[in-house]
Amino acid sequence: MKPETNIPFDNSFARLPEAFYARQTPEKAPAPELLVFNEILANDLNIKVEPSDIAEIFSGNEIPNGADPIAQAYAGHQFGNWAGRLGDGRAILLGEVIDREGQRQDIQLKGAGRTMFSRGGDGRAWLGPVLREYVVSEAMHALGIPTTRALAAVATGAPVLREQGPLPGAVLSRVAKSHIRVGTFQYFASTGDNPNLRVLFEHTVARHYPHVGTPLELLRAVLKAQSELVAKWMGVGFIHGVMNTDNCHIAGQTIDYGPCAFMDEFRGMQVFSSIDQTGRYAYSNQPNMAAWNCAQLATALLNLEPNRDTAIEAFQDEIGTFGEIFMADYLKVFGAKLGLSTPIAEDADLIETVLSAMQSEGADFTNTFRALTDDSFDARPEWHSSWTDRVAREPNAREVMEAANPVIIPRNHQIENMIASAVNGDLSPIKYLNTALQTPFDPQNDDALRRPPEPYEKVAATFCGT
């Protein structure tokens, strides 16, 4: 590694007790090849890496000075069922850096090989999910939605075996405010390890919520963060697909882009995840699932209360506020999409009328809302006059809508086409798509990226990368 390469690590999580993680060296990649590197993000993270070092470092072949690779422990509920201990089965935290804004950020290698938490898996990732997460997470960031980021994608040169047969392997370098989840709290609560649960609480508060003083206040802060996040997801038609407690980020970032997707035509109970057989994590169910996940956090945090029985009522009351909190965030997001900078409670009826009409007509979610901004409706739907009457009372309605309604999103068929090209050695689609998605509100974006899928292009299901 050349002396010009410098990643200024400061690894606070690795200084916690060893019950929090297992030290883990990434497996070697036989022929690492850089696919895409986020130079702007690297600069924001104060990272300097010589071009010839990038593939070696971000495949896991070379451990840079100051790194302290670990696999983190956590537990969780998966599709409502207690799964017990989970942990990083195919991800290794290289370490943490302080970015240019003074914020601590994790750098994690996803797909870097087996760990003690792999549970029979190979610890690897194949190229498709790596590129999907790279493009979609960066697109979410450009849309203004709290999310993990993508720093690099590196092909390993080794195949991974999946149901489809051997597929090209890859490693994603993921950046996050942390990788602390609701499931991290559940891990220590479920084993009765209250001393380390207290350590986790104090670490989380210091890192994410320095204004918080008690477990109840932490719960309140997480409820708000999750409410804002899910409202923003819904505002762009995003469906996470695996809102398990191990994928519920304690600071309200979007984490784990497995079987996720953006809707084309609007359907309230749309599901894309191939493993969500009951629609638990359908588009319209996401607020309820966020509240459910926060209830599991509450159950874990109760272990820190000196008098658990008397604290239960206060924690239950706090969870009971989620509906009201979410409705305020939902009105703010969808009000802006309709040009309402100061939405009122009665606007919920207008929003519901618009969405119901879109569903009945099979209207494209993104293009319909953007058409309001462009005033480009070919026909006036029945709700249009009610909306124009309401928006007439709003100043700067067009500017509000232009800032809330993207021109383009990462459409499922475009992502799949990009992956197919990359598998065949053509990386130009990922570079083109990724560049365009950095300016999703720009009306000058290519019309081809606005186009909904043709019937033969529609993606019916998305899949987990494991």
N, C-alpha and C positions, 0 to 999 in steps of 0.2 A: 504494500500500500504506500503510495507516494506521500511525501510530507505535505503536499498541497491539499490533501484530503483531510478534512477536519469536521467531525460531528461532535458538538460540545455537550456530551451527555451529563445528566444529573439525575440519578435514578432513585427517586424517593420510594417507589413501590418495592423495589428490590431490597430496601433497607428495613422493610417491615419483617415481622417474625416469619420463619420459614414455613409456617402453616399456610401462608398465603399463596405459595407458589412452589414449583420445582425448578431448580436450575437445569437448563436444557440447551445443548448445543445443536444448532440446525444441522440437518443432514446435508451432505455435499450434493451439489448439482453437477452432473458430469460435463455438461457443455452449456453454461449459462449464456444467454443472449438477451440483451436489452431490447424490449419491445417499445416501451414508451416511458418517458421520465418527465416529471412535473418540475421544471426548472423554477417556475415562479414560486411554488410552494417550498421548494428546497431553500430558496433565498429567504423566504419568510421565516423559515425555521433556523436560520443562521447556519445552514449546512453547506459546506464546500466539499465537493467530490470531484476528483479528476475523472474525466469521461472514461478512461480505461479502467477505473475502479468500480464504476456504477454496477455493472452486472455481477461482479464478484461479491460486493457487499450486500446488494439487495436480492441476491439469490440465497444468501446465508453462507456462502463459501468462505468469506473472510469476515472475521469479527473485528470491527473497528475499535480503536483505542477508546476506552471508557465505557464500552457497552457491557452489559451484564445480562445475558440472555436468560429469560425465565418463561415458563408456562404458568399461567395464573389458574388458581383453583376457584371454582364456583359451582353452584348447584342450580336447580330450577324446576319449574313446571313446564312441560311441553304439551301443548294442546290441552291444557287443563289438568294433566296428570303429573303427579310428582315423579320426577326422573332421578332424584337423588343427586349424587356428585356427578358433575359433568367436567368442567374445566377446559382449558385450551388443548383440544385434541389434534389440531393442525395449525396452530398459531404460536409464535414465539415472540415475546416482547423483547426487542433489542435493548430498549432503554428509553429515557425521556430527555427532551431538550426544552429549553425556554425560547419561545419564539420572539419575534421583533416587537410584539405588543406586550411582552412580559408574561405570556400565558404558557403554562406547562403543557407539553404535548407528548403523547406516546408515539413511538415508532415500532410497529409490529410487522413481522413477516408472516403472512398467511399462506399456508401451503408448504411450509419449510420442513415437514417431516414429522415423524411420530414423537409423541411425548408420553409421559406416564398417564395422561388423561385420554389417550386415543381410543380406548374402548374397542379395540379390534380393527380400527380404521388404519389406513396407510399414512395418514397425516399429510397427504399431498392434495393439491388442487389441480384441476385441469384448466386449460387455457380459457375455455368459454366463460366460466364464472368469474375468473380473474379479470378478464376484459370487461364483462358486464359491470362488475363492481367498480372498476376504474372509471368507466364512462358515466354510470348512473350517479355515483357518489359525487363526482365533480360537477355533474349537471345539477344535482340537488343544491350544492353549495352556490352555484351561480343563480339558482332560483331563490336564494335567501333562506333556505331551510337548514336548520342545524343538522350537521352530518359529520361522520368520519370523512376523511379525505384520502385521496390516492396519490402516493408519492412516486411509485415505480411499479412496472410490471415487467417481469423477467421470465423468459422461457428457460426451463431447466435442461432441456435436451434429453429428458428421460420420460418415457410414457407412463401414464397412470391407467389402471384398469378400472373401468366402470361397466355398467350394464350394457352400454353400447359397444364395448370392446376397448382396446387400447386407445388412449387419447393423449395429445401432447400436454406435458406438465408445465406448470408455471407457478410463480410466486408473486403475490401482491404485497407491496409495502403500504400498510395502512396507517394513517395518522389520526389520532383521537385525543380529546381532552383527557381521557383516561379510558381504561377498559373495565371500569367498575360498573356492575350491573345490579339490578334487584337480586339476581341469583347469587351474587357475591355475599350479600347480607344473609340470604337464605342458607348458604353453605355453613356459616358459623352458627346460625340459630338452630339449624336442624341437628347439629352435633352437640348442642349444649355448650359450645365454647364461647361463653359470654365475655371472658377477658379479651379474646381476639375480635369479637364482635364490637366491643368498645373501641379497640384500636382502629378497626375499620371505620367506625362512625367518626372518630376524631380525624382520621386521615381524609375522609371524604369531605367533611366540613371545611378543613383547612384548604383543601384543593379546589372545591367547587362552590361552597356556600359559607364563606367566612362570616356572614351575618347571623348564622344559625347557632343557637345555643343548646337546644334540647332535641331529643328524638322526634317529638311531635312537630317541632318547627322544621326539621329536615323533611318529614313526611309532607308537610304543607308546601315546601319549596319544590319537591319532586312532583307533587300533584300539579302544580302550576306549570312546571317545565314540560311535563307530558301532555297536558292539555294544549298548550301552545303548539307543541310539535305535531300532534295528531291533527289539529285544525289546519295547520299549514300543509300536511300531507294531503288532506282531503281537498284543499283548495287547488291542487294541481292534479287531482285524480290519481294519486299514488296509493297503491295497496302494498303494504309491507309483506304480508304473506306468512310470516313466522313470528308473531308478536308474543313469543314465549318469554318467561321472566328472565331467562338468560340472555335475551336480546333486548331487554328494556334497560337502556342506559340511564344511569343514576343522574346524569346532568342534562338529560333531554336531548341527546344527539341521536340521529338515525344511525343504527348499527346493524350490520349483517344484511347485505343485499343478496340473499339467496333467491328463493322463488318470489321475487318482487316484480311489479309491473305497473305501468301507467295505463289507465283506461283510455280506449278510443271512444266508442259510443258509451253514453252514460247508462250504467245499471247500478242501482243502489246496493244490490247484493252480489256484485261482481267478485269472483274468486279466480285467481290465476294459479295459485300454488297447487301443484300436483299432489301434495300430501295433506291438503286441507279438504278432507272429504265431507265435512259437515258445514262448511262455510263459517267456521268459528271466527276467522280473521277476514271476513268479507269487508269490502269498502265501508259500508255503513255500520258495521259492528266494531270498528276500530276504537271509537271513544269508550265503549263499554269494556273492551279488552284492556285499554289503558288503565281504567279505573280498577279492574280486576287485578292487574299486575301491581298497582299501588296498594291494594288491600293486602297482597302477599308481603309487600315491603312492611306494611304496618304490623303484620303478624310477627315478622322478624324483629322489628324495632321494639316491640313490647317487652322483649327479653332484657332490654336495658332499663326498664322502669323498675324502681324499687318496690312499688306496689302494683303489680300487673293488673290485678282485678279492678282496681279503681281507675287505672289508665285506659282500660278497654273502651269505656264509653266515650272518652275524649277522642280516641283514635277512630272509633266508628263514626263519630260526628264529623270528623275531618274528612274521611272518605266520602261521607254523604254530601259534601259540598262540591264534589267533582262535577256533577251535572250542571250546576249553576255556573261554575268557573268555565266549563267547556262551552256552554252556550254563548257566553260573552266572547270567548276567543273565536268561536265559529262565526258569530255575527260580524266580528271585525274582519275576518278573512273573506267571507262570502259577500259581505256588504261592500268591501273594496272592489270585488270582482264585478259588482253591479254599479260601481261609481258612487257608493254611499260612504263618505268619509266619516260620518257620524251616525252609524246605524242605530235604530231603536228596536225594542222588543218586537214591535209589530212587523218589522221587516222579515222576521223568520217566516211568516206566511208567504211573502213574496218570493223568498228564496226557495221554499218548498214547492211553490207553484211552478217556478222556472225549472227546477230539477225534475219534477214529475212530468212536465211537458217534454223535456229532453228525453226522458226515459221512454215515454209513449211513442215518440217520433224516431227513436234510435239515433238521436243527434250526437255528433262528436263533441265530447266535453270541452276540449281545448279550443277547437275552432269556433264553437258556438259562443263561448265567452269572449274570444278575441273579436268575433264579428260585431259584438256590441261596441267594442272600442273603435272598430273601423267603420261602424254603421253600414255594414255590407250585407245585411240580410236580404236574401232573394225574395222571401215572403215574410210577412209580419205575423208571428205567432199570436195566439190570443192574449198572452200575458204581456205583450210588448207595450200596449197602451198603459197598463197599470204601472209598468216599470218607468216609462217615459214621464208619467205624471209624478212619480215619486222622485226620480232623479233630477227633475227640474228644480227641486228645492235645494239641490246640493251644489256648492261651488266647486269648481275644478274637477267635475265628474270625469271628464275624459282623461285628464292626467292621472287621476286615481286608478281608473281602469287600465290604462296603459302600463302602470307600474305593478298591477296585480294579475294581469292576464298574459301569460307567455304566448309568443308566436309559435314556438316549437318546444317539444318535450322529447325525451328519449323513447320513441315509440318502439313497441316490442318487436315488430318486424324489422325495423332498422337495426336494432341490437343483434337480432339473430343473423341478419345478412352480414353485419360487420364481423361477427364471430366466425361464420362460415368462410369469409374471405381470409381472415387471419389464419385459420387452420390450413388453408391452401397457400399460405405464405405471403398474402397481400395485406400489408398493414395500412395502406392508404385510406380505407374506409374508417378505421378507428381514428386516425389523425384528423380526417375531414369532419367526422361526427363530433369528436371531442372539441374541436375548435369552434364549430358552430354553436354547440350547446353552452359555451362560455358566455354567449350574449343572447339568452333565450327570449328577451323582450324586443329584440331588434327587428323592426318590420322589413328590413332588407335581407333577412335570412332567406336562404334558398327555398323557393316554393315547394320543391320536391320533399323537403323535410316537414312541411306542413301537412302533406297528403296523408289521410287515413289509409290503412291497409286495404288492398283489394280483398275480396272474399277468400281468394286462394293464399293470401299472405297473412291472414289472421293467425295469431298465436293463441292457442286455447289453454296452454298450461306452461308454467315455468317450473324449474326444478332446482332443488338444493344442490350445492356443489360438492357435497361429500360423497 
